[in-house]
């Protein structure tokens, strides 16, 4: 049989395998072989899904709610999303402006496919979540990166964004709190960026995946500003807020015409999000919210421990995360000058020699950092950071 020439579509070459997923897979492989790995790679809460949410899923099964739903999600869940966003942030979205997706990553992919044409520019602050670059590239868009200042906690300002806006700019992406740095947008600066984009007819996508995990400020959505719904695109997820990563429920709050376009795409790709997960999501949004505060308090304790412990390693710098559950230390002390050439190799060696899984900074657009998830137990944090400390001392 003759092989098919050039069988892989060219568009697949424009994207790479998710670095976070790659690290998780390698850590899982080693654990399956009996290796004692401390995993700081996973970007998911170590808390169980709250019991009331699990019980809602069980009830859905018992009531045989196991059939197809509308491709863009049930009316009940769309209404619950709009209600929760209104309660939390003072917005006034209607179900027609809501789409339910298979996780937060899915809504971002759908948005890019629905809105970005070849040559459109998308402004992305650095460091950025790994998927932004790839989904823009896949849509044929052009990524325009805005460097942030590590010495100032990787914060972003309107004056940093404005020089990068051109007649070809279609969208600006803001992720606050940030994955991987934990940086949080100053509200006044966020509002100024919104003014810059809205005046030019540019979409402003706000990735609110970690919006409830803030250590020294109150949750805020730029979509709550008067008139913001015309150009603001909210990408949301239940995964982190309610420890529901595996349930795969995300949502978009966007103009109705954009919902229609995204729904058209979704109807031919995934069809509907899982019916049972949607029932669980309704309970998550409408039920008790105490679990969010419990997780946040624990993350704050872990954040303080991790930052202090990292800064105790000779030569290591670490900006203090103001949100999410990641630390983004600078490990340049072991890089270059005949040492380890880059963070890709650094992470490979940390896993192979120290048995600690972290994600390389190259995946997020920087060259001297690694991402450490502290969504794990204090015992694992202590073990893993001891190993990193020893590795750095031996290699610097």
Residue, then its C-alpha position, 0 to 999 in steps of 0.5 A: x500500500x502506498x503511503x499518503x503523501x504529506x498526510x498531516x494538514x499544514x495547519x497542525x504545524x502552526x500549533x504545538x502540544x500543550x506544555x502543561x499537558x505534556x508535563x502532566x503526562x510525563x509525571x503520570x508515566x513515571x508514577x506508573x513506573x513506581x517513581x516518587x515524583x513531586x508534581x508541581x505541573x498540574x494546573x488544577x485544584x487538589x480539593x475534591x469537587x464539593x459534595x452538593x455538586x457531586x450529588x446533583x450529578x448523581x440525581x441527574x443520572x438517577x433521573x436519566x438526564x443522559x441525552x443530548x442537550x442543545x449544542x450551546x448548553x441547556x437554557x437552565x445552565x445559561x441562566x445560572x451562569x448569567x445569574x451568578x455573574x450578575x451576583x458576583x460582578x454586577x453584570x446584566x447578561x442574558x442567556x442569548x449572550x451565553x454559550x456553554x462549552x467543554x471547559x474554559x479552553x474550548x470557549x477561547x478556541x471557539x472565540x478565536x475561530x469565530x472572530x480571527x481572520x488571517x492577518x488579524x493581530x491579537x495583543x497578548x501580555x507576556x508571560x501568557x497562558x500556553x494556549x493563547x499563542x497556539x489558538x491565535x496561530x491556528x486561526x491564522x492570526x498574528x500574535x503581538x506580545x507585550x513584555x511585562x516587568x518581572x521587578x513589578x510583579x509582571x503587572x500590565x498597564x495601559x501605556x504598555x498596551x497602547x503602542x502595540x495597537x494598530x489598524x490590524x488589531x482585532x483583540x487584546x487578551x487579558x488574563x487576571x489573575x494570570x496563569x502563570x505569574x499570578x499577576x493581577x490587573x490594577x482595576x484603574x489600568x484595566x478600565x483604561x485598557x478597556x477605553x483604549x480598545x472600545x474606542x478603536x472597536x477592538x475586542x477585549x477578551x477577559x479570561x476569568x478562569x481564576x477570578x475568585x482567587x485573589x489575595x489582596x483585592x476584590x473580584x472584578x469583571x471589566x464586563x461590569x462597566x457600562x456599555x462593555x458588553x459590546x466589545x468585551x468577551x468573557x471567557x469563564x470556567x467552573x474548573x478552578x472555582x469549584x474544583x471541577x476540572x474533569x467535569x469540563x464546563x466552561x462558558x462565554x459571555x459575549x455579544x449574541x451575534x458572536x454566540x451564534x457564530x461560536x454555536x455554529x462551530x460547536x454544533x459541528x465539533x463537540x456538540x453539547x457539553x456533557x449533560x450530567x456535568x451541566x446539571x452539576x454546574x447549575x448546582x455549583x453556580x446556584x448552591x453554597x459558595x463557601x468552598x471557594x473561600x475555603x480553597x482561597x484561604x488554603x491557597x494563600x497559606x501555600x502561596x506565602x510558604x512557597x514564595x518564602x521557600x523559593x526566595x531562600x534558595x541562593x540566587x532564586x528570585x520570585x515575584x509574589x503572586x497576587x492571585x491564582x495558585x502559581x509561583x513563577x520563579x526566576x531560575x537564571x542562576x542555573x541557566x547559561x554560561x556553560x550551565x543548563x542552556x534553557x528552561x526546557x532542559x532545566x525542567x527535563x533535568x529537574x524531573x529526571x534528577x530531582x523527581x520534581x515536575x514543573x513547566x518551563x518558562x518557554x511555554x509561557x513566553x519567557x526564558x528564565x522561569x518555571x511555573x510551579x503549581x501550589x495546588x497541592x498539599x503542604x507536605x508535597x510542597x515541602x518535599x518538592x521545594x527541598x529537592x529544587x533547593x538541592x538541585x539549584x545549589x548543586x548546579x549553580 
